[in-house]
């Protein structure tokens, strides 16, 4: 049995401990007597009882402690399953007398954090499983409750977040997210603040007002505000007003997301399409019916058949053709290589949209004029604003997978882990799997 115990200890990676005994239990905690010719039911649970080999470590300073203050009652931790069997580790922790700290803490256990009911590696596996599966599915797979899986995953993600290196915040993205009409949220919107350089969210708050953004700004130090160079958002005025009202952020540049600039242009072209076809009688309505997404589609993305259909549609009204040309020109201008080129392109577009008899395009003209500085700044700074909308897509993916969330900080933590851990290379894969419990400093040395 000694060799078998050593084998179990080696497979379980329990350094500093030896297997004292092991046994099987049924789901009702009745012992299963194992023998060579007895089949162990798959619902049986394996219990591994441990004892320490050598001296215990202080969890605070990592010092080896020779004196034991007291031995606590036996505890159990749920571990990774062995085959089809749930596995439990049982051990009686010791409270040590540390001469360095002059305290009596509970010894450091390499397999679990204090006050946890699962081992660290099981929490790590649950967090990785929950990154691609709903919590309910993971709970069924491991025979645990939903709350236990969520708590274990949250603890693993918090451990991962604390162990990360702090990234300087230089480019900030601000966007709002609609929470839906149902639910018990105090607001219908939530504001998401993200780091544009890494693409990960750093703060969320209910509402989308100036006070919401100020609530986040109040959490920053003077040094952090001085380090910020740029803000990027859509054309929602309260976001920009909150930043401009802070004297410590008077030096920052403000950039509008080109996605929302094109969105306003699409809205103007779509309104003109409705005015031409759907408000001009049944005959014109029949011509323009079902052509909305074709009119809003970029020309280079259209097939030859679609381009021919667009030419036929524009032949009915030159105003719609002119609006489509302006939309295509605006797409190109927003990709201008520098500020001067973008300024010339926008001035040309403003000259083409200033006619007041064309109300939809005149609305686009006024919008471009009102947000001129923030749009032109896009050509000067070129921040990765696409990560703002990518964050929205990741949010939607998590909410659909989880069938909704009631714990907003938990959702923010999952979203941060999702965006900060790409697995398209070796380094990203190692970071994705880095959900381990750090050892005390002295022991690691």
Secondary structure, DSSP 4 states (H G I P E B T S, - for coil): -HHHHHHHHHHTT-TTEEEEEEEEE-TTS-EE---TTPPPPTT-EEEEEEEE-S-EE-TTT--EE-EEEEEEEEEEEEEEEETTEEEEEEEEEEEEEBTTTTB-PBPP-TT--TT-SB-HHHHHHHHHHHTTS-HHHHHHHHT--HHHHHHHHHHHHHHHHHTSPPPP--EEEEEEEE--S-SS-SSSEEEEEEETTTTEEEEEEE--SHHHHHHHHTTS-HHHHHH--EEEE-S-HHHHHHHHT-GGGTT-EEEE-HHHHHHHHHHHHHHHHIIIIITS-HHHHHHHTT-HHHHTS-GGGS-HHHHHHHHHHHTT-HHHHHHHHHHHHHHHHTT-SSHHHHHHHHHHHHHHS--TTSHHHHHHHHHHHHTHHHHHHHHHH---THHHHHHHHHHHHHHHHHT--S-HHHHHHHHHHHHS---SSHHHHHHHT---PPPPHHHH-
